[in-house]
């Protein structure tokens, strides 16, 4: 008997889908492990970027972000306390809070 673990459409890290972009190439799908490797690689090329869509209903998302991305504290506080849908520029990056996605620390 196989027991499936529900992660609300995301992988174990909380990633729903992700894409890597670089000039002259179409974006390509990337998994959370490859995204972590890409973010850990030095130096970063300023003309390349990752678009990562996390499900904040999966508590692993916040842990993964804390482990792999240097996000300001304002990002985490806005995710915990927000019920509005918005995207904001925060310290040179984008932060988003969605009405139907609320992080609850367990």
C-alpha angles and dihedrals in degrees: 000000000000119000113206118214113220114224098167095253097314135106124250091280091052095253113145094183138332139191134199118214132194132164116279094014132088116248113266132204116261131190125222094259093052090044090054090050091049092050092048093051116102133242105032119212109232091217093059126075144168126229108204124183112200129188107227089196084075106075089207088072094072092046091050092048092048091049098046111022130056100226124166120250088247089069093058094044092049091051093049097045105033131102096169130092112239147131119217137181106243121181094330096317138080124258124189133191119190125202095228095043116072124166116225119188112224 
